[in-house]
Amino acid sequence: MIALLLGLCFGNVANGAYAEQDVTALRALFAQAPTREDSLLLRYRLFALTREHAVLAEIPTSLDTATARELALLSALWGYRIRDVGPIQFYVYGRRTMTLLQQALEQDADDPLVTLIDAQSLLFRPGIAGGDRARAVERLRALTGRIDGHRSCGVDPLEAEVWLWYALHKTESPEADTLRTRLLADQLPPLYREFLEDPP
């Protein structure tokens, strides 16, 4: 693969296509994913753009000898599956996604991708299930201050800032407008501009 021959991080190549909303490129990368982590990352990015349930087909319920990043990604994929299920499956899938995320946090809570997925989970889970928007802000502040080089493979620093803005926005922090104005003043990939202009 060209990315590997050039010494590029596969996750960052995938993130470039994701930020440009290039589904065709993401599908091509998915077909060439060299590792299990890369395959899970491509599923995570593809579903976020397409909402195609086929992307989530045949994902495992658990992983043996998995890295923290793999566990966090699998947790996020099961979290996606929660959206369209009945009460019983909601409970089962909810337990599964939280178990996987906890395993990831126990392995490496400071990994950038684990931090991002943990913060997203804190933002979107209901309070009764452990959701905590203020804690999400803390996690994302830490992430934006930590990202650098190789350790940030799979997480764009701009993506981290956009998610920090969203967390500040959801907590009604006065910092949110300042950060949004600064981000929109730059040339942004279409995904991030759309997110800032019309958040979920």
Biotite code that builds the C-alpha atoms (Angstrom):
import biotite.structure as struc

atoms = struc.array([
    struc.Atom([0.000, 0.000, 0.000], chain_id="A", res_id=1, res_name="MET", atom_name="CA", element="C"),
    struc.Atom([1.277, 3.470, -0.966], chain_id="A", res_id=2, res_name="ILE", atom_name="CA", element="C"),
    struc.Atom([0.580, 4.974, 2.471], chain_id="A", res_id=3, res_name="ALA", atom_name="CA", element="C"),
    struc.Atom([2.649, 2.303, 4.184], chain_id="A", res_id=4, res_name="LEU", atom_name="CA", element="C"),
    struc.Atom([5.461, 2.559, 1.622], chain_id="A", res_id=5, res_name="LEU", atom_name="CA", element="C"),
    struc.Atom([5.651, 6.293, 2.280], chain_id="A", res_id=6, res_name="LEU", atom_name="CA", element="C"),
    struc.Atom([5.705, 5.716, 6.031], chain_id="A", res_id=7, res_name="GLY", atom_name="CA", element="C"),
    struc.Atom([2.352, 7.426, 6.544], chain_id="A", res_id=8, res_name="LEU", atom_name="CA", element="C"),
    struc.Atom([-0.001, 6.571, 9.385], chain_id="A", res_id=9, res_name="CYS", atom_name="CA", element="C"),
    struc.Atom([-2.900, 4.652, 7.827], chain_id="A", res_id=10, res_name="PHE", atom_name="CA", element="C"),
    struc.Atom([-5.302, 6.172, 10.354], chain_id="A", res_id=11, res_name="GLY", atom_name="CA", element="C"),
    struc.Atom([-4.335, 9.681, 9.289], chain_id="A", res_id=12, res_name="ASN", atom_name="CA", element="C"),
    struc.Atom([-4.841, 8.818, 5.613], chain_id="A", res_id=13, res_name="VAL", atom_name="CA", element="C"),
    struc.Atom([-8.318, 7.559, 6.553], chain_id="A", res_id=14, res_name="ALA", atom_name="CA", element="C"),
    struc.Atom([-8.996, 10.699, 8.570], chain_id="A", res_id=15, res_name="ASN", atom_name="CA", element="C"),
    struc.Atom([-8.134, 12.888, 5.591], chain_id="A", res_id=16, res_name="GLY", atom_name="CA", element="C"),
    struc.Atom([-10.776, 11.124, 3.502], chain_id="A", res_id=17, res_name="ALA", atom_name="CA", element="C"),
    struc.Atom([-13.227, 11.308, 6.403], chain_id="A", res_id=18, res_name="TYR", atom_name="CA", element="C"),
    struc.Atom([-12.779, 15.059, 6.853], chain_id="A", res_id=19, res_name="ALA", atom_name="CA", element="C"),
    struc.Atom([-13.353, 15.544, 3.124], chain_id="A", res_id=20, res_name="GLU", atom_name="CA", element="C"),
    struc.Atom([-16.501, 13.355, 3.340], chain_id="A", res_id=21, res_name="GLN", atom_name="CA", element="C"),
    struc.Atom([-15.013, 11.117, 0.648], chain_id="A", res_id=22, res_name="ASP", atom_name="CA", element="C"),
    struc.Atom([-16.981, 7.896, 1.132], chain_id="A", res_id=23, res_name="VAL", atom_name="CA", element="C"),
    struc.Atom([-15.524, 6.313, -2.011], chain_id="A", res_id=24, res_name="THR", atom_name="CA", element="C"),
    struc.Atom([-11.983, 6.760, -0.705], chain_id="A", res_id=25, res_name="ALA", atom_name="CA", element="C"),
    struc.Atom([-12.957, 5.409, 2.713], chain_id="A", res_id=26, res_name="LEU", atom_name="CA", element="C"),
    struc.Atom([-14.465, 2.298, 1.138], chain_id="A", res_id=27, res_name="ARG", atom_name="CA", element="C"),
    struc.Atom([-11.285, 1.743, -0.869], chain_id="A", res_id=28, res_name="ALA", atom_name="CA", element="C"),
    struc.Atom([-9.168, 2.147, 2.256], chain_id="A", res_id=29, res_name="LEU", atom_name="CA", element="C"),
    struc.Atom([-11.417, -0.237, 4.156], chain_id="A", res_id=30, res_name="PHE", atom_name="CA", element="C"),
    struc.Atom([-10.830, -2.895, 1.503], chain_id="A", res_id=31, res_name="ALA", atom_name="CA", element="C"),
    struc.Atom([-7.060, -2.449, 1.977], chain_id="A", res_id=32, res_name="GLN", atom_name="CA", element="C"),
    struc.Atom([-6.927, -2.027, 5.761], chain_id="A", res_id=33, res_name="ALA", atom_name="CA", element="C"),
    struc.Atom([-3.660, -3.690, 6.839], chain_id="A", res_id=34, res_name="PRO", atom_name="CA", element="C"),
    struc.Atom([-4.553, -4.330, 10.487], chain_id="A", res_id=35, res_name="THR", atom_name="CA", element="C"),
    struc.Atom([-7.573, -5.102, 12.656], chain_id="A", res_id=36, res_name="ARG", atom_name="CA", element="C"),
    struc.Atom([-7.302, -1.664, 14.249], chain_id="A", res_id=37, res_name="GLU", atom_name="CA", element="C"),
    struc.Atom([-7.348, 0.014, 10.835], chain_id="A", res_id=38, res_name="ASP", atom_name="CA", element="C"),
    struc.Atom([-10.387, -2.021, 9.789], chain_id="A", res_id=39, res_name="SER", atom_name="CA", element="C"),
    struc.Atom([-12.251, -1.016, 12.951], chain_id="A", res_id=40, res_name="LEU", atom_name="CA", element="C"),
    struc.Atom([-11.258, 2.628, 12.461], chain_id="A", res_id=41, res_name="LEU", atom_name="CA", element="C"),
    struc.Atom([-12.576, 2.592, 8.884], chain_id="A", res_id=42, res_name="LEU", atom_name="CA", element="C"),
    struc.Atom([-15.893, 1.112, 10.066], chain_id="A", res_id=43, res_name="ARG", atom_name="CA", element="C"),
    struc.Atom([-16.072, 3.837, 12.738], chain_id="A", res_id=44, res_name="TYR", atom_name="CA", element="C"),
    struc.Atom([-15.469, 6.580, 10.157], chain_id="A", res_id=45, res_name="ARG", atom_name="CA", element="C"),
    struc.Atom([-17.675, 5.075, 7.448], chain_id="A", res_id=46, res_name="LEU", atom_name="CA", element="C"),
    struc.Atom([-20.716, 4.641, 9.658], chain_id="A", res_id=47, res_name="PHE", atom_name="CA", element="C"),
    struc.Atom([-20.425, 8.205, 10.944], chain_id="A", res_id=48, res_name="ALA", atom_name="CA", element="C"),
    struc.Atom([-20.706, 9.437, 7.345], chain_id="A", res_id=49, res_name="LEU", atom_name="CA", element="C"),
    struc.Atom([-23.116, 6.934, 5.795], chain_id="A", res_id=50, res_name="THR", atom_name="CA", element="C"),
    struc.Atom([-25.252, 5.484, 8.634], chain_id="A", res_id=51, res_name="ARG", atom_name="CA", element="C"),
    struc.Atom([-25.205, 2.242, 6.627], chain_id="A", res_id=52, res_name="GLU", atom_name="CA", element="C"),
    struc.Atom([-25.922, -0.710, 8.881], chain_id="A", res_id=53, res_name="HIS", atom_name="CA", element="C"),
    struc.Atom([-23.926, -3.002, 6.605], chain_id="A", res_id=54, res_name="ALA", atom_name="CA", element="C"),
    struc.Atom([-20.822, -1.246, 7.946], chain_id="A", res_id=55, res_name="VAL", atom_name="CA", element="C"),
    struc.Atom([-21.635, -2.665, 11.390], chain_id="A", res_id=56, res_name="LEU", atom_name="CA", element="C"),
    struc.Atom([-22.390, -6.182, 10.183], chain_id="A", res_id=57, res_name="ALA", atom_name="CA", element="C"),
    struc.Atom([-20.399, -9.026, 11.703], chain_id="A", res_id=58, res_name="GLU", atom_name="CA", element="C"),
    struc.Atom([-18.516, -6.938, 14.237], chain_id="A", res_id=59, res_name="ILE", atom_name="CA", element="C"),
    struc.Atom([-17.308, -9.152, 17.104], chain_id="A", res_id=60, res_name="PRO", atom_name="CA", element="C"),
    struc.Atom([-18.781, -8.962, 20.589], chain_id="A", res_id=61, res_name="THR", atom_name="CA", element="C"),
    struc.Atom([-15.322, -9.044, 22.180], chain_id="A", res_id=62, res_name="SER", atom_name="CA", element="C"),
    struc.Atom([-11.647, -9.202, 21.254], chain_id="A", res_id=63, res_name="LEU", atom_name="CA", element="C"),
    struc.Atom([-8.857, -11.388, 22.600], chain_id="A", res_id=64, res_name="ASP", atom_name="CA", element="C"),
    struc.Atom([-5.437, -9.790, 23.115], chain_id="A", res_id=65, res_name="THR", atom_name="CA", element="C"),
    struc.Atom([-6.733, -6.450, 21.888], chain_id="A", res_id=66, res_name="ALA", atom_name="CA", element="C"),
    struc.Atom([-5.124, -3.040, 22.176], chain_id="A", res_id=67, res_name="THR", atom_name="CA", element="C"),
    struc.Atom([-6.820, -0.174, 23.988], chain_id="A", res_id=68, res_name="ALA", atom_name="CA", element="C"),
    struc.Atom([-7.543, 1.483, 20.642], chain_id="A", res_id=69, res_name="ARG", atom_name="CA", element="C"),
    struc.Atom([-9.183, -1.644, 19.235], chain_id="A", res_id=70, res_name="GLU", atom_name="CA", element="C"),
    struc.Atom([-11.359, -2.007, 22.328], chain_id="A", res_id=71, res_name="LEU", atom_name="CA", element="C"),
    struc.Atom([-12.413, 1.647, 22.205], chain_id="A", res_id=72, res_name="ALA", atom_name="CA", element="C"),
    struc.Atom([-13.273, 1.422, 18.504], chain_id="A", res_id=73, res_name="LEU", atom_name="CA", element="C"),
    struc.Atom([-15.302, -1.750, 19.004], chain_id="A", res_id=74, res_name="LEU", atom_name="CA", element="C"),
    struc.Atom([-17.095, -0.041, 21.902], chain_id="A", res_id=75, res_name="SER", atom_name="CA", element="C"),
    struc.Atom([-17.988, 2.867, 19.608], chain_id="A", res_id=76, res_name="ALA", atom_name="CA", element="C"),
    struc.Atom([-19.287, 0.508, 16.905], chain_id="A", res_id=77, res_name="LEU", atom_name="CA", element="C"),
    struc.Atom([-21.567, -1.249, 19.388], chain_id="A", res_id=78, res_name="TRP", atom_name="CA", element="C"),
    struc.Atom([-22.630, 2.192, 20.568], chain_id="A", res_id=79, res_name="GLY", atom_name="CA", element="C"),
    struc.Atom([-23.711, 2.965, 17.005], chain_id="A", res_id=80, res_name="TYR", atom_name="CA", element="C"),
    struc.Atom([-25.790, -0.222, 16.946], chain_id="A", res_id=81, res_name="ARG", atom_name="CA", element="C"),
    struc.Atom([-27.727, 0.886, 20.030], chain_id="A", res_id=82, res_name="ILE", atom_name="CA", element="C"),
    struc.Atom([-29.506, 3.616, 18.059], chain_id="A", res_id=83, res_name="ARG", atom_name="CA", element="C"),
    struc.Atom([-32.092, 1.390, 16.344], chain_id="A", res_id=84, res_name="ASP", atom_name="CA", element="C"),
    struc.Atom([-32.816, -1.502, 18.701], chain_id="A", res_id=85, res_name="VAL", atom_name="CA", element="C"),
    struc.Atom([-35.540, -2.497, 21.145], chain_id="A", res_id=86, res_name="GLY", atom_name="CA", element="C"),
    struc.Atom([-35.348, -2.241, 24.947], chain_id="A", res_id=87, res_name="PRO", atom_name="CA", element="C"),
    struc.Atom([-33.755, -5.652, 25.564], chain_id="A", res_id=88, res_name="ILE", atom_name="CA", element="C"),
    struc.Atom([-31.076, -5.212, 22.909], chain_id="A", res_id=89, res_name="GLN", atom_name="CA", element="C"),
    struc.Atom([-30.539, -1.643, 24.119], chain_id="A", res_id=90, res_name="PHE", atom_name="CA", element="C"),
    struc.Atom([-29.618, -2.991, 27.544], chain_id="A", res_id=91, res_name="TYR", atom_name="CA", element="C"),
    struc.Atom([-27.391, -5.769, 26.165], chain_id="A", res_id=92, res_name="VAL", atom_name="CA", element="C"),
    struc.Atom([-25.591, -3.536, 23.681], chain_id="A", res_id=93, res_name="TYR", atom_name="CA", element="C"),
    struc.Atom([-25.247, -0.778, 26.275], chain_id="A", res_id=94, res_name="GLY", atom_name="CA", element="C"),
    struc.Atom([-23.560, -3.148, 28.712], chain_id="A", res_id=95, res_name="ARG", atom_name="CA", element="C"),
    struc.Atom([-21.316, -4.434, 25.943], chain_id="A", res_id=96, res_name="ARG", atom_name="CA", element="C"),
    struc.Atom([-20.173, -1.019, 24.777], chain_id="A", res_id=97, res_name="THR", atom_name="CA", element="C"),
    struc.Atom([-19.448, 0.126, 28.337], chain_id="A", res_id=98, res_name="MET", atom_name="CA", element="C"),
    struc.Atom([-17.535, -3.058, 29.176], chain_id="A", res_id=99, res_name="THR", atom_name="CA", element="C"),
    struc.Atom([-15.365, -2.650, 26.087], chain_id="A", res_id=100, res_name="LEU", atom_name="CA", element="C"),
    struc.Atom([-14.749, 1.043, 26.800], chain_id="A", res_id=101, res_name="LEU", atom_name="CA", element="C"),
    struc.Atom([-13.815, 0.314, 30.405], chain_id="A", res_id=102, res_name="GLN", atom_name="CA", element="C"),
    struc.Atom([-11.325, -2.313, 29.227], chain_id="A", res_id=103, res_name="GLN", atom_name="CA", element="C"),
    struc.Atom([-9.818, 0.242, 26.848], chain_id="A", res_id=104, res_name="ALA", atom_name="CA", element="C"),
    struc.Atom([-9.539, 2.848, 29.616], chain_id="A", res_id=105, res_name="LEU", atom_name="CA", element="C"),
    struc.Atom([-7.881, 0.361, 31.938], chain_id="A", res_id=106, res_name="GLU", atom_name="CA", element="C"),
    struc.Atom([-5.254, -0.365, 29.290], chain_id="A", res_id=107, res_name="GLN", atom_name="CA", element="C"),
    struc.Atom([-4.483, 3.202, 28.199], chain_id="A", res_id=108, res_name="ASP", atom_name="CA", element="C"),
    struc.Atom([-6.827, 5.988, 29.232], chain_id="A", res_id=109, res_name="ALA", atom_name="CA", element="C"),
    struc.Atom([-4.490, 8.618, 27.773], chain_id="A", res_id=110, res_name="ASP", atom_name="CA", element="C"),
    struc.Atom([-4.290, 7.267, 24.227], chain_id="A", res_id=111, res_name="ASP", atom_name="CA", element="C"),
    struc.Atom([-5.723, 10.013, 21.972], chain_id="A", res_id=112, res_name="PRO", atom_name="CA", element="C"),
    struc.Atom([-8.214, 7.766, 20.172], chain_id="A", res_id=113, res_name="LEU", atom_name="CA", element="C"),
    struc.Atom([-9.371, 6.205, 23.442], chain_id="A", res_id=114, res_name="VAL", atom_name="CA", element="C"),
    struc.Atom([-9.741, 9.680, 24.935], chain_id="A", res_id=115, res_name="THR", atom_name="CA", element="C"),
    struc.Atom([-11.798, 10.904, 21.962], chain_id="A", res_id=116, res_name="LEU", atom_name="CA", element="C"),
    struc.Atom([-14.168, 7.926, 22.041], chain_id="A", res_id=117, res_name="ILE", atom_name="CA", element="C"),
    struc.Atom([-14.509, 8.162, 25.822], chain_id="A", res_id=118, res_name="ASP", atom_name="CA", element="C"),
    struc.Atom([-15.397, 11.854, 25.540], chain_id="A", res_id=119, res_name="ALA", atom_name="CA", element="C"),
    struc.Atom([-17.956, 11.151, 22.812], chain_id="A", res_id=120, res_name="GLN", atom_name="CA", element="C"),
    struc.Atom([-19.509, 8.472, 24.996], chain_id="A", res_id=121, res_name="SER", atom_name="CA", element="C"),
    struc.Atom([-19.693, 10.868, 27.947], chain_id="A", res_id=122, res_name="LEU", atom_name="CA", element="C"),
    struc.Atom([-21.395, 13.439, 25.713], chain_id="A", res_id=123, res_name="LEU", atom_name="CA", element="C"),
    struc.Atom([-24.050, 11.174, 24.256], chain_id="A", res_id=124, res_name="PHE", atom_name="CA", element="C"),
    struc.Atom([-24.867, 8.769, 27.094], chain_id="A", res_id=125, res_name="ARG", atom_name="CA", element="C"),
    struc.Atom([-27.793, 9.783, 29.312], chain_id="A", res_id=126, res_name="PRO", atom_name="CA", element="C"),
    struc.Atom([-26.846, 10.836, 32.823], chain_id="A", res_id=127, res_name="GLY", atom_name="CA", element="C"),
    struc.Atom([-28.440, 7.733, 34.316], chain_id="A", res_id=128, res_name="ILE", atom_name="CA", element="C"),
    struc.Atom([-26.003, 5.646, 32.249], chain_id="A", res_id=129, res_name="ALA", atom_name="CA", element="C"),
    struc.Atom([-22.952, 7.656, 33.282], chain_id="A", res_id=130, res_name="GLY", atom_name="CA", element="C"),
    struc.Atom([-23.093, 10.486, 30.775], chain_id="A", res_id=131, res_name="GLY", atom_name="CA", element="C"),
    struc.Atom([-21.242, 13.576, 31.984], chain_id="A", res_id=132, res_name="ASP", atom_name="CA", element="C"),
    struc.Atom([-20.776, 16.559, 29.681], chain_id="A", res_id=133, res_name="ARG", atom_name="CA", element="C"),
    struc.Atom([-18.509, 18.413, 32.099], chain_id="A", res_id=134, res_name="ALA", atom_name="CA", element="C"),
    struc.Atom([-16.225, 15.384, 32.273], chain_id="A", res_id=135, res_name="ARG", atom_name="CA", element="C"),
    struc.Atom([-16.276, 15.213, 28.472], chain_id="A", res_id=136, res_name="ALA", atom_name="CA", element="C"),
    struc.Atom([-14.986, 18.793, 28.372], chain_id="A", res_id=137, res_name="VAL", atom_name="CA", element="C"),
    struc.Atom([-12.141, 17.808, 30.738], chain_id="A", res_id=138, res_name="GLU", atom_name="CA", element="C"),
    struc.Atom([-11.219, 14.811, 28.590], chain_id="A", res_id=139, res_name="ARG", atom_name="CA", element="C"),
    struc.Atom([-11.238, 16.860, 25.391], chain_id="A", res_id=140, res_name="LEU", atom_name="CA", element="C"),
    struc.Atom([-9.168, 19.662, 26.920], chain_id="A", res_id=141, res_name="ARG", atom_name="CA", element="C"),
    struc.Atom([-6.615, 17.047, 27.901], chain_id="A", res_id=142, res_name="ALA", atom_name="CA", element="C"),
    struc.Atom([-6.723, 15.575, 24.402], chain_id="A", res_id=143, res_name="LEU", atom_name="CA", element="C"),
    struc.Atom([-6.114, 18.877, 22.617], chain_id="A", res_id=144, res_name="THR", atom_name="CA", element="C"),
    struc.Atom([-3.126, 19.485, 24.875], chain_id="A", res_id=145, res_name="GLY", atom_name="CA", element="C"),
    struc.Atom([-1.681, 15.991, 24.359], chain_id="A", res_id=146, res_name="ARG", atom_name="CA", element="C"),
    struc.Atom([-1.927, 15.288, 20.655], chain_id="A", res_id=147, res_name="ILE", atom_name="CA", element="C"),
    struc.Atom([1.422, 15.138, 18.933], chain_id="A", res_id=148, res_name="ASP", atom_name="CA", element="C"),
    struc.Atom([3.032, 13.138, 16.166], chain_id="A", res_id=149, res_name="GLY", atom_name="CA", element="C"),
    struc.Atom([2.867, 9.361, 16.228], chain_id="A", res_id=150, res_name="HIS", atom_name="CA", element="C"),
    struc.Atom([0.676, 9.138, 19.320], chain_id="A", res_id=151, res_name="ARG", atom_name="CA", element="C"),
    struc.Atom([-2.027, 11.090, 17.524], chain_id="A", res_id=152, res_name="SER", atom_name="CA", element="C"),
    struc.Atom([-2.294, 8.612, 14.628], chain_id="A", res_id=153, res_name="CYS", atom_name="CA", element="C"),
    struc.Atom([-5.996, 8.274, 13.906], chain_id="A", res_id=154, res_name="GLY", atom_name="CA", element="C"),
    struc.Atom([-7.024, 11.545, 15.580], chain_id="A", res_id=155, res_name="VAL", atom_name="CA", element="C"),
    struc.Atom([-6.613, 14.880, 13.819], chain_id="A", res_id=156, res_name="ASP", atom_name="CA", element="C"),
    struc.Atom([-5.793, 17.793, 16.159], chain_id="A", res_id=157, res_name="PRO", atom_name="CA", element="C"),
    struc.Atom([-8.493, 19.797, 14.367], chain_id="A", res_id=158, res_name="LEU", atom_name="CA", element="C"),
    struc.Atom([-11.027, 17.049, 15.055], chain_id="A", res_id=159, res_name="GLU", atom_name="CA", element="C"),
    struc.Atom([-10.143, 17.205, 18.750], chain_id="A", res_id=160, res_name="ALA", atom_name="CA", element="C"),
    struc.Atom([-10.734, 20.969, 18.790], chain_id="A", res_id=161, res_name="GLU", atom_name="CA", element="C"),
    struc.Atom([-14.051, 20.641, 16.976], chain_id="A", res_id=162, res_name="VAL", atom_name="CA", element="C"),
    struc.Atom([-15.232, 18.071, 19.533], chain_id="A", res_id=163, res_name="TRP", atom_name="CA", element="C"),
    struc.Atom([-14.023, 20.316, 22.369], chain_id="A", res_id=164, res_name="LEU", atom_name="CA", element="C"),
    struc.Atom([-16.148, 23.100, 20.877], chain_id="A", res_id=165, res_name="TRP", atom_name="CA", element="C"),
    struc.Atom([-19.154, 20.773, 20.729], chain_id="A", res_id=166, res_name="TYR", atom_name="CA", element="C"),
    struc.Atom([-18.723, 19.767, 24.372], chain_id="A", res_id=167, res_name="ALA", atom_name="CA", element="C"),
    struc.Atom([-18.424, 23.417, 25.404], chain_id="A", res_id=168, res_name="LEU", atom_name="CA", element="C"),
    struc.Atom([-21.505, 24.187, 23.298], chain_id="A", res_id=169, res_name="HIS", atom_name="CA", element="C"),
    struc.Atom([-23.513, 21.418, 24.994], chain_id="A", res_id=170, res_name="LYS", atom_name="CA", element="C"),
    struc.Atom([-22.502, 22.709, 28.446], chain_id="A", res_id=171, res_name="THR", atom_name="CA", element="C"),
    struc.Atom([-23.444, 26.265, 27.385], chain_id="A", res_id=172, res_name="GLU", atom_name="CA", element="C"),
    struc.Atom([-19.952, 27.510, 28.139], chain_id="A", res_id=173, res_name="SER", atom_name="CA", element="C"),
    struc.Atom([-19.161, 31.088, 27.067], chain_id="A", res_id=174, res_name="PRO", atom_name="CA", element="C"),
    struc.Atom([-15.908, 29.714, 25.623], chain_id="A", res_id=175, res_name="GLU", atom_name="CA", element="C"),
    struc.Atom([-17.844, 27.903, 22.907], chain_id="A", res_id=176, res_name="ALA", atom_name="CA", element="C"),
    struc.Atom([-18.561, 30.948, 20.730], chain_id="A", res_id=177, res_name="ASP", atom_name="CA", element="C"),
    struc.Atom([-14.953, 32.148, 20.887], chain_id="A", res_id=178, res_name="THR", atom_name="CA", element="C"),
    struc.Atom([-13.582, 28.772, 19.873], chain_id="A", res_id=179, res_name="LEU", atom_name="CA", element="C"),
    struc.Atom([-16.168, 28.361, 17.106], chain_id="A", res_id=180, res_name="ARG", atom_name="CA", element="C"),
    struc.Atom([-15.324, 31.785, 15.650], chain_id="A", res_id=181, res_name="THR", atom_name="CA", element="C"),
    struc.Atom([-11.601, 30.958, 15.638], chain_id="A", res_id=182, res_name="ARG", atom_name="CA", element="C"),
    struc.Atom([-12.141, 27.581, 13.987], chain_id="A", res_id=183, res_name="LEU", atom_name="CA", element="C"),
    struc.Atom([-14.486, 28.937, 11.296], chain_id="A", res_id=184, res_name="LEU", atom_name="CA", element="C"),
    struc.Atom([-11.973, 31.647, 10.417], chain_id="A", res_id=185, res_name="ALA", atom_name="CA", element="C"),
    struc.Atom([-9.671, 28.958, 8.968], chain_id="A", res_id=186, res_name="ASP", atom_name="CA", element="C"),
    struc.Atom([-9.939, 26.902, 5.795], chain_id="A", res_id=187, res_name="GLN", atom_name="CA", element="C"),
    struc.Atom([-11.717, 23.844, 7.157], chain_id="A", res_id=188, res_name="LEU", atom_name="CA", element="C"),
    struc.Atom([-12.431, 20.483, 5.551], chain_id="A", res_id=189, res_name="PRO", atom_name="CA", element="C"),
    struc.Atom([-16.140, 20.272, 4.703], chain_id="A", res_id=190, res_name="PRO", atom_name="CA", element="C"),
    struc.Atom([-17.023, 17.819, 7.472], chain_id="A", res_id=191, res_name="LEU", atom_name="CA", element="C"),
    struc.Atom([-15.744, 20.040, 10.254], chain_id="A", res_id=192, res_name="TYR", atom_name="CA", element="C"),
    struc.Atom([-17.245, 23.220, 8.784], chain_id="A", res_id=193, res_name="ARG", atom_name="CA", element="C"),
    struc.Atom([-20.615, 21.505, 8.466], chain_id="A", res_id=194, res_name="GLU", atom_name="CA", element="C"),
    struc.Atom([-20.368, 20.225, 12.054], chain_id="A", res_id=195, res_name="PHE", atom_name="CA", element="C"),
    struc.Atom([-19.610, 23.707, 13.387], chain_id="A", res_id=196, res_name="LEU", atom_name="CA", element="C"),
    struc.Atom([-22.353, 25.373, 11.349], chain_id="A", res_id=197, res_name="GLU", atom_name="CA", element="C"),
    struc.Atom([-25.051, 22.761, 11.938], chain_id="A", res_id=198, res_name="ASP", atom_name="CA", element="C"),
    struc.Atom([-24.203, 20.581, 14.964], chain_id="A", res_id=199, res_name="PRO", atom_name="CA", element="C"),
    struc.Atom([-26.214, 17.442, 15.784], chain_id="A", res_id=200, res_name="PRO", atom_name="CA", element="C"),
])
